[in-house]
Amino acid sequence: MSTPTTWTIAGVRAALESKKISARELAAEFYARINARNAELNAFLTLSPERAYAQADRIDATIARGGALPPLAGVPIAIKDVLSTRGIRTTCASKILENYVPPYDATAVERLDGAGAVFLGKTNCDEFAMGGSNENSAYGPVRNPVAPDRVPGGSSGGSAAAVAAGLAVAALGTDTGGSIRQPGAYCGVPGLMPTYGRVSRYGLVAFASSLDKIGPLTSNVADAAALMQAIAGHDLNDSTSADLPVPNYSAELDKPLDWLRIGVPEDYFGEGIEPDVKAKVEAGIALLNKLGCRRVPLKMPHTDYAIAAYYLIATAEASSNLARYDGVRYGLRVPGSTLTEMYRNTRERGFGPEVKRRIMLGTYALSAGYYDAYYLRAQKVRALIAQDFSDAFQKVDVIVTPTSPTPAFRLGEKTADPLQMYLADIYTVTGSLAGVPGISVPCGMTKAGLPVGMQIFGPHFSEARVMQVAHAFEKAGGASV
Amino acid sequence: MKISREDVVRVAELAHLGLTPEEVEKYREQLDAILTYVEKMNELDLEKLEPMAQVLHAAGGDRHPELREDTLQPCDAAAPILAQASDAANPFFRVPRVIER
């Protein structure tokens, strides 16, 4: 039996329908791939063969009796380990949740299950999704499959690496300040951050609740659309999920680009960008131009203030969200003679250095006497950045930028200086603060052979348009501009 | 200097984090660098702006999050939830003594 190296969702469906392979055999093939490469890449933290084979057998039984297949029937999927999975250990890449087994599925996970997907296991990430290199995992870093001496990006580094290395057909990631888009860019796969509220956050272990989003990492844009179709939509269990109809994303993909106006903000091409990255994204924009898009120069004057606002807001929310890890109800407990001592011992032992740093920064920014100077001011800057976006979308249909100022950097290169690591998020945190959707799509390689990502932002709830542009770009050879 | 060792110790206490003396100094330096960086927000005139806590309102137009009906939903989850605790005595979580007498 010969099987293609890169499986797509459509490919899985065709192979199942023509009985070239069973869902169980396909799952087994992916576990064989994982067994061959995971020791090197460290993309998966937990494998869930029991659930995967049960899901696969359900699909095979449906095929055997000639029943209708659900949209993601038999598709082997990896799930970032900050998403709750019933009966499957969920660690958030933290020691504090090392043995935590959720009693329920996150809504996005439950919807994938309902759509027929097969859950291979849980992917590595930065602890509690805090980081841009996956080096903050308590279970060791992930290696970039394109260049194993380099980081895969973060925080959804394991999800991006698993898809890029062909260890899963698709993956769920989460994005708070760039955590889907940047690892997508570094590993050379598309990664979509949906609009805030488009995908329910129920069952996503909270980092920064006003910024957290769940989205797909896939080997192609059409597969991102298929995953979005399954996970998007209103959920009574998340009061911030939007009660708006979900478009037919796949049907929108092949619509003509129709003289679309693409905004190119000069603020994203200035100081700090690597010339190679700039050149590739410029080539990408030229390709979009050739495809019938009109280039419109833009100014987004508050871009330079986004990092400051983001790191105050995200850490303030994190310090509050992570207060729940106290050793009482779940996760690690380190005994102490008093309740307070138990809290302190548990949190000292359970949290890694970056999580502690962010809890400290957030606690400080919210503390008496500093709230106005830091947290409140950051929220006002957030309003200005959101305004930059809404002003821009008066003039253009999408905004195109680099995803990251550099390609994947070397393991260990930036760990000594947290501020330098934060500054690298400059192009992604803007859209996070504004709550707009954004996709990173592969846009050529640097001279050293490292993938470059081009980012496409759209107005709120315009995932269909953003994926339409990314899909056209991909089909026109964007990955090798 | 934006933040002193005493500030770091106080914040760690508020956050229930135990820190070694080396960690106190390391975090002091790193937080100081970050807090110095975020000062750049002071270049902006923010006086008249409303703080923006979340984007849902902006994103959904007039769609404020609706509260759902307050009806009972079956939730028979006590047993699996208690099973995750390191010290539970059904139906309670046990913790070290809080009140001395």
Chai-1 contact restraints between the chains, C-beta under 6 A:
chainA,res_idxA,chainB,res_idxB,connection_type,confidence,min_distance_angstrom,max_distance_angstrom,comment,restraint_id
A,P103,B,A77,contact,1.0,0.0,6.0,A-B,restraint_1
A,P103,B,P80,contact,1.0,0.0,6.0,A-B,restraint_2
A,Y196,B,V55,contact,1.0,0.0,6.0,A-B,restraint_3
A,G197,B,L56,contact,1.0,0.0,6.0,A-B,restraint_4
A,G197,B,A59,contact,1.0,0.0,6.0,A-B,restraint_5
A,S210,B,Q54,contact,1.0,0.0,6.0,A-B,restraint_6
A,L236,B,R68,contact,1.0,0.0,6.0,A-B,restraint_7
A,S239,B,P65,contact,1.0,0.0,6.0,A-B,restraint_8
A,T240,B,L56,contact,1.0,0.0,6.0,A-B,restraint_9
A,A242,B,G60,contact,1.0,0.0,6.0,A-B,restraint_10
A,Y305,B,M41,contact,1.0,0.0,6.0,A-B,restraint_11
A,A308,B,V38,contact,1.0,0.0,6.0,A-B,restraint_12
A,A308,B,K40,contact,1.0,0.0,6.0,A-B,restraint_13
A,A308,B,M41,contact,1.0,0.0,6.0,A-B,restraint_14
A,V328,B,F93,contact,1.0,0.0,6.0,A-B,restraint_15
A,V328,B,V95,contact,1.0,0.0,6.0,A-B,restraint_16
A,R329,B,A85,contact,1.0,0.0,6.0,A-B,restraint_17
A,R329,B,F93,contact,1.0,0.0,6.0,A-B,restraint_18
A,Y330,B,Q84,contact,1.0,0.0,6.0,A-B,restraint_19
A,R333,B,S86,contact,1.0,0.0,6.0,A-B,restraint_20
A,T338,B,P96,contact,1.0,0.0,6.0,A-B,restraint_21
A,L339,B,V95,contact,1.0,0.0,6.0,A-B,restraint_22
A,L339,B,P96,contact,1.0,0.0,6.0,A-B,restraint_23
A,L339,B,V98,contact,1.0,0.0,6.0,A-B,restraint_24
A,M342,B,P96,contact,1.0,0.0,6.0,A-B,restraint_25
A,Y343,B,H16,contact,1.0,0.0,6.0,A-B,restraint_26
A,R344,B,H16,contact,1.0,0.0,6.0,A-B,restraint_27
A,R344,B,G18,contact,1.0,0.0,6.0,A-B,restraint_28
A,R347,B,H16,contact,1.0,0.0,6.0,A-B,restraint_29
A,R347,B,L17,contact,1.0,0.0,6.0,A-B,restraint_30
A,E348,B,G18,contact,1.0,0.0,6.0,A-B,restraint_31
A,K356,B,L17,contact,1.0,0.0,6.0,A-B,restraint_32
A,I359,B,A15,contact,1.0,0.0,6.0,A-B,restraint_33
A,M360,B,V11,contact,1.0,0.0,6.0,A-B,restraint_34
A,M360,B,Y27,contact,1.0,0.0,6.0,A-B,restraint_35
A,L361,B,L31,contact,1.0,0.0,6.0,A-B,restraint_36
A,T363,B,V11,contact,1.0,0.0,6.0,A-B,restraint_37
A,T363,B,L14,contact,1.0,0.0,6.0,A-B,restraint_38
A,T363,B,A15,contact,1.0,0.0,6.0,A-B,restraint_39
A,Y364,B,V11,contact,1.0,0.0,6.0,A-B,restraint_40
A,L376,B,P51,contact,1.0,0.0,6.0,A-B,restraint_41
A,R377,B,M41,contact,1.0,0.0,6.0,A-B,restraint_42
A,R377,B,L46,contact,1.0,0.0,6.0,A-B,restraint_43
A,Q379,B,P51,contact,1.0,0.0,6.0,A-B,restraint_44
A,Q379,B,M52,contact,1.0,0.0,6.0,A-B,restraint_45
A,K380,B,L46,contact,1.0,0.0,6.0,A-B,restraint_46
A,K380,B,L49,contact,1.0,0.0,6.0,A-B,restraint_47
A,K380,B,P51,contact,1.0,0.0,6.0,A-B,restraint_48
A,V381,B,M41,contact,1.0,0.0,6.0,A-B,restraint_49
A,R382,B,M52,contact,1.0,0.0,6.0,A-B,restraint_50
A,A383,B,L49,contact,1.0,0.0,6.0,A-B,restraint_51
A,A383,B,M52,contact,1.0,0.0,6.0,A-B,restraint_52
A,P418,B,Q30,contact,1.0,0.0,6.0,A-B,restraint_53
A,L419,B,A33,contact,1.0,0.0,6.0,A-B,restraint_54
A,L419,B,I34,contact,1.0,0.0,6.0,A-B,restraint_55
A,L419,B,Y37,contact,1.0,0.0,6.0,A-B,restraint_56
A,G435,B,V55,contact,1.0,0.0,6.0,A-B,restraint_57
A,G435,B,A59,contact,1.0,0.0,6.0,A-B,restraint_58
A,H460,B,A59,contact,1.0,0.0,6.0,A-B,restraint_59
